[in-house]
Amino acid sequence: MPAGRNGDRLSRMETDQIVIVGAALAGAKAAEALREAGFTGKIALIGAENELPYERPPLSKGYLLGKDPREGGQVHDADWYAAQHVDLHLGRTATTLDTAAHTVTLDDGTTLPYTKALLATGSRVRTLDIGGIDNAGVYSLRTVADADRLKAVLKRDTQVVVVGAGWIGLETAAAAREHGCTVHVVEVEPLPLLRVLGDEVAAMFRDLHQAHGVTFHFGVGVREFGGLDGRVTDVVLENGVEIPADVVIVGVGIRPATELAEAAGLTIDNGVAVDEMLRTSDPDVYACGDVASWPSKLTGTRLRVEHWGNALKGGPAAAKNMIGPGEPYDPVPYFFSDQYDLGMEYAGWAARHGYDQIVTRGDLAVADGKAPECVVFWVRNGCVLAGMNINVWDVQDDIQALVRAGYEGKPVDLGRLADPQVPLGELLT
Ligand SMILES: Cc1cc2nc3c(=O)[nH]c(=O)nc-3n(C[C@H](O)[C@H](O)[C@H](O)COP(=O)(O)OP(=O)(O)OC[C@H]3O[C@@H](n4cnc5c(N)ncnc54)[C@H](O)[C@@H]3O)c2cc1C
């Protein structure tokens, strides 16, 4: 772009105001990217939590274990927002998005005009519509305040029942075991993480947790939470089994926080529907992070990804697209988890019945209670759809390249894929 045009664009920005709703990872990273790209207009960052924007992964890991400090998860300290002239409205909920008037109204009555708005409202936890859900001792985990409440009750010999063997359920189960609690996990599916990982890798997660003393109850739902004087005492399963409980952790998933977008009349399709530029059905409103579903060029399907990597990348991508020229958003979906001695990263997208074989580099088995060291690939017609490195590091770039090639229909030699002696980077050459 000629220098003059760029100068015009930047000076026009001085009168612009970008309002970002949702002050967590995606929202804060968007504000950062706006300033880095030279945006000189006003930025308002609105967050319902009375906390500086922070990252959530430590809440079910190091922070819950008392190892990571509270400030460790902050995206930036308070001085950064002041220095960057980012107006924080913390402890404030945006109640109305008026796309005709180009305003966002907050719960204290403040009305903020915008030239562009970004919805980074994330997710809210799902709950269970069963008896006893409101008893004291029943917890969910999304915010740092939730983590503080939970951390205070995870003590040696506390009887913990976790409902749901997804990522949050398993990570909190691991943390509870490390605190010395007895832990039961109830899951309606026959294995943990089954829909995300498929049978083979799901079985490894079961074995790992069992080796660490977790008792699973698979293939059964929860009927109700028993209680005495308003405090939970047990969890009653649909098959009649009663598990004594001092603490219950409900980890049955999340739903995108679409209320504001819905009320504004924006298109919703498994979250706030955006195009490949992360623009919603209103051209001046964008969305990113957990709340947004985008048409993935990689997979050819609409995706909504409820993971850290998508907030980290999606915020800056939306920011750049709002001030233009930007570029289409097309990441390889990525997430990570830590449980006991297992650390893993996963890249790609492979539905439970969407692959025809698993290829492993190394042994996937849990041996002597220890997590494996290996790389697992989900493969269809010889093409890599997804890969997970477990306690093997510095291979993500290669895995993501294999996933991109796989989705472009380029098969790899599966014998070489399984051979740890062949560098992953050589498989595509
Ligand atoms: C305990 C925990 C552990 C996790 N661990 C991992 C992990 O190990 N690996 C991984 O890949 N991912 C992990 N995740 C997922 C990851 O943290 C999320 O994908 C990420 O937080 C999404 O960021 P976000 O900014 O899009 O939304 P969120 O983090 O959900 O933040 C949205 C913010 O918007 C605010 N908000 C919503 N509506 C309004 C409104 N109307 N007005 C004002 N504010 C509003 C909310 O209060 C919230 O603060 C974990 C999540 C949790 C809860």
The ligand as an ORCA input file, in Angstrom:
! r2SCAN-3c Opt
* xyz 0 1
  C     -10.283    -24.138     34.044
  C      -9.974    -24.063     32.574
  C      -8.837    -24.674     32.082
  C      -8.533    -24.625     30.724
  N      -7.420    -25.258     30.270
  C      -7.132    -25.230     28.959
  C      -5.977    -25.910     28.468
  O      -5.232    -26.540     29.215
  N      -5.719    -25.854     27.153
  C      -6.512    -25.184     26.274
  O      -6.213    -25.193     25.078
  N      -7.622    -24.524     26.707
  C      -7.947    -24.530     28.029
  N      -9.058    -23.889     28.489
  C      -9.905    -23.167     27.540
  C      -9.460    -21.717     27.364
  O      -9.190    -21.135     28.600
  C     -10.562    -20.932     26.631
  O     -10.653    -21.442     25.336
  C     -10.255    -19.452     26.616
  O     -10.376    -18.939     27.915
  C     -11.224    -18.699     25.712
  O     -10.911    -17.349     25.796
  P     -11.957    -16.216     25.396
  O     -11.222    -14.934     25.653
  O     -12.507    -16.499     24.056
  O     -13.201    -16.368     26.395
  P     -13.304    -16.477     27.963
  O     -12.026    -16.906     28.568
  O     -14.521    -17.284     28.252
  O     -13.570    -14.983     28.417
  C     -14.709    -14.272     28.056
  C     -14.878    -13.126     29.029
  O     -15.961    -12.336     28.584
  C     -16.728    -11.938     29.694
  N     -18.078    -11.600     29.220
  C     -19.002    -12.430     28.681
  N     -20.115    -11.748     28.352
  C     -19.876    -10.455     28.702
  C     -20.648     -9.271     28.618
  N     -21.871     -9.245     28.100
  N     -20.103     -8.114     29.097
  C     -18.858     -8.108     29.615
  N     -18.088     -9.216     29.708
  C     -18.585    -10.369     29.255
  C     -16.678    -13.151     30.604
  O     -16.997    -12.796     31.922
  C     -15.233    -13.591     30.432
  O     -14.397    -12.975     31.360
  C      -9.388    -23.929     29.848
  C     -10.548    -23.307     30.346
  C     -10.847    -23.378     31.690
  C     -12.091    -22.723     32.228
*
